[in-house]
Every structure is written in structure tokens, then in C-alpha cells.
Amino acid sequence: MSINRRIFEKVTNYFSTHLKSKKLLKLIYQYVTLLVFLAYPLLLVYVFFAERDKLLKVVLVPLGTLILVTLLRKIINRQRPYEQFETPSVFDNKTEGKSMPSRHTASAFIIAAAFTYVNPVWGAFAFAAAALIALSRIAAGSHYISDVAVAIIISMTIAYLFFFI
């Protein structure tokens, strides 16, 4: 699954020229992401005090996923859409390479799985936020659809193996 130049430019131009949509995308891209990553330490504190038997998994599984995805990004070192198409991203990102897999997406999904492991209702909210994060990475032109899809597959496979079996 890749995105061609015409579609990429159409999407990024839309957000660049529609300021309300761009603000909404920025809200998701930056602040929903921040919310998920700030909620995770709160989950750790809760698990430490209320369900200590789950603490080791809730710490190590997301950490292991982050390390794996970071290594894969360095090995694959895929260009980002804005690099390949030589077109600015919606938020003028400058990062070069390391597009595959999306680390933000993988992290958001494995954190959502950790929330689900502890409390399914909290997990539902976390998965909704993770889905928004994944979509925002594509819409902003930071990642290809395949970067995000692979990140989700990695996180959900690890979550299934370590949280739910």
C-alpha cells in the first residue's frame, strides 16, 4: 500500500489551505499523541498500586515494542512521503528516512493494548486515540499507509502474544 504523488499532494494541499482542518489535524497529530503518551505513566502508577502482578508486562511489552520498531526503522530506513515527492509535509517536518514502521503508531497501539490488558474500557478509549494518531500520521504526510499498517500489525501481534495468550 503506497500513496502516489498526486494523492499525497492533494491531501497535504487540502490541510495546508483549509486552516480549520489543519488545526484539527494538528490537535490530533500533536495533542492526542501527547495525551496517550502522558496517560501511559498514569497507567503504570495505577498498576503499581492496584494490580502489581501486571506491572512487569505493562512495562516490558511496550518497551520491547519500541526497541523493535526503532531497530526496524534504522534497518529499513525508508524515505518519508514528503522526501520522496519533494513536497513539504503539512507541518513542514524535516526528519529524513526512518518512515517504516511508524513509531508513533506502534507505540500508541501497544500502549492501547496495555490499557486493555488492565481495563478493557480504558483500552477502548486508548484504541480510539491510537487510530486517530495513525490516521493523522498519514494525513500530515509523515508516513505512508503501509508504514502505519505495519506498525499496527507489529503492535497487535506483540500484544496478542504477550498480553492476551
N, C-alpha and C positions, 0 to 999 in steps of 0.2 A: 504494500500500500504506500504509494508515494503521492506527492502533490506536484502538479506541473506549474510552470512559471505563471501561466495565465490565472489559474485559480489562486495561487499564492498572492499575486499582485491584487487580484480582485478583493480578497479577504482583507489584506493589510490596508489597501486603499480605503475600503469601507470604514474600518475603525479609525483610520487617520483623518477622514473627512467628516465623520459623524461623532461629534465631541461627546454627546451623552452616552453613546455606545462605547466609546473609548474609555470614558470614566468608569462605566460599569465593568468593562473588561479589566481595567487596572485594579478596581476594587477586588475582583476575583483573583487576578494574577498575583497581586501582592498581599492583600489583606486576608483573604480566605486562606491562602497558603500560610501566612503568619499565624493565623488563628489555629490551624491544625498543628503547627509545629510548637506553639505555646501550650496547647491543650495536652500534648504528649507528656511533658514533665508533670502536669497535674495528675494525669493518669498514673504515672509512676508513684507519686506521693500517695494517691488513693490505694493503689495495690500494696505499697509498702505497709500501710497501716491496716488495711481491711482484708486483703487476700494475698498475704505474703507468699503463699505457695506458688503463686503465678508470677512472681516478680522476675525470676531468672529468665523465663521465656519472654516476658514483656520487654525486658532489656535487650537480651541477646538476639532475638529473632529480627527486630528492626535494625539493630547494629550490623548483624551479618548481612542483611539485605543491602544496606547502604554500602558496605565494603564491596560486596559482589558487583553491584551496579556501577560503583566508581571504577573498579578494575575493568569491567567490560567497556565502559566509555573510553578509557585510555587505550585499550587494545583496539577497539573498532575505530575510534576517532573519526566518526562520520561528520561531514560538514553540516552545518545548520542550514535551514532553508534560505535564510537571508544571505548566507555566504554563497551558496550555490547559485542563487539567482541574482546576486549582486544588487540587491534591493534592500533598503532599510526595513528592519522589523518595526512593528507598531511602536515599541518603546525604545527604539534605537539601541538595541542590545549590541554588544561588541564581542561577546565570547566567541572564540573560534573553535570549531570542532567539538568533539565530545557530545554529540547530539543523541547518539543511540546507546543505551536507552535513556529516557528522561528520568533524571534522578529525583526531581520534584514529584513526578507522578508515582514512581516506585515507592518513594518514602511516604507519600500521602496514603497510598493504598495499603502498605504494610502497617502503618500506624492505625488506619481504619480497622484492619483485621485485628490488631492488638486490642482496640476498643471493643470490638465484637467479642473477642475471647473473654473479656472481663464482663461486659454488659452489652447484650445484643441491641438494646435501644440506643445506647450511646454509639454503638457501631453503625447503626443505620444513618445517624446524622453525620458521622465521620465519613462514611462511604459517599454520601451525597456531596460533601465538601470535596472529597478526593476526585469525584467525577467532574466537578466544576474546575478544579485545578488542572486536570488532564485536558479538558476542552480549552481552557484558557491558554495553555502552552501551545496548542495548535493555532488557535485564533490569533495569537500575538505574533506568530511566525517564528517562534523559538524552536519548534520541533515539528517533525513530520508526524503524520498519523501513525506510521509504523514505529516511531520512537516511543510514542505513548502506549501503543498496543503491546509492544514487547515489555515495557516497564510494568504494565498491569499483569501480564502473563507471569512474569518473574515473581512479582509480589504475591499474586494469588496462589501460585504453585508452592512457594515457600510457606505462606500462611496455612494452606491446606496440610502440608506435611508436618509443620511444627506446632500449629495451634489446634487443628481440628481432627487429627487422627489420634 
